[in-house]
Amino acid sequence: MCGTDHLAAKPIGLKAWGKFSSLSGLTIRYFLREKSLQDDAAKLRKYVEMCDAYMLKPRDEREYPTIAKYVEKTLSSKEIEQLRELAERYSIARISKTLPKQEVVVD
């Protein structure tokens, strides 16, 4: 995960894109200096940590059957939409997968 002035960077493991990838086994850290990027990173980090904390609970002690249901009941629809936009902007599948499905409005 990205680092900011207030959060230390966490390493991100890179998966190999081929048998002999030069990136295989390496770790990358980003340090963000732009305020807007720092704000985005803080929102995303807070969300990931919230989800990780929920998943650490034993399954039989969880209030909701899925992480998406937990998120839906815990966060406002505005917060969920902001996270969805950030996950799409930065192509973060880990976050996209845990967000509740969007409701489709048909006229």
N, C-alpha and C positions, 0 to 999 in steps of 0.2 A: 504494500500500500504506500501511497505517497506521503511524504513528510511535509510539514509546514512549520511556521515559526512556533506553533504550539504543540505539534505532534511529531514525534520521531518517525522516520521512515521505517517501514517493516519490509523485509526482503520479499521479493516475488520470484518464485522459481519459474524458469522458462522451460517449456516442453520442447523437445527436439522436433524439428520439422522434417527430419530425414535421418537416415541412418548415421550420416557423418556430419550432422549440423555443427557449425562452429559455436552455436549458442547452447548446445546441449550441456546441461549440468551447471550452467552459470546462473547467477542471481543478479537482479537489477534493483536499484533503489532510485526513486525520483525525489527530488526536493523542489517543491513548488515555491516560487517567489511572488507570483502575481496574486493580489488579494482575492480576485474573483475565483481563481483556481483553488486557493486555500479554503475559501468558503465552501466550494463544491466538495473538496476532499474531506472537510470536517463533517459535512452532512452525510456523505457516504460512509465514512469511518464510524460515525455514531450509529448508523443503521446496521452495519456489519457487526459491530460489537453487541448491539441489542439482540440481533438474531443468534449470534454465537452463544450469548448468555442463555437464551431460551433453549437452544439445542443441548446445552450442557445438563439441563434438568433431565432426570430419568423420565423415560417415555410415559410411565404411569402417573407421574406427577405434573405433567403438562396439562394446561387448561384447555388447549385446543388440539385437534388431531393433526393439523399441518401448520407449517411455518407461515404459509400464505394466510390462513385463517387468523393466526395470532397477529400478524401485521395488520390485517383488515380491522380487527377489533381494537388494536392498540393505537394505531396512527390515524390521523384525520385523512379524509380523501384528498385534501390539498397537499398534505405531506407525501402521500403515496404517489400522487401525480408528479410532484417535484422529483422524487426519487426515480420514477419511471423515466422522466425526461433526462436526468443525469446519467442513468444507466444506459440509455440509448445514445446520448451524446458521446459518452466515453467508451461505448461498446463493452459494458461489464455484464457478462452473462450471469455471473454468480448472483448479482443483485436482481437482474431481470427475472430469473427463475423463481425467486422467493416472493416476488410481489403478487398480490391478488390479481386475478384476470380482470381486464378492463371490461366494463359493461358497455355493450353495443346498443346505441340508441337508434332505432329505426323510425323514420317519419312516415 
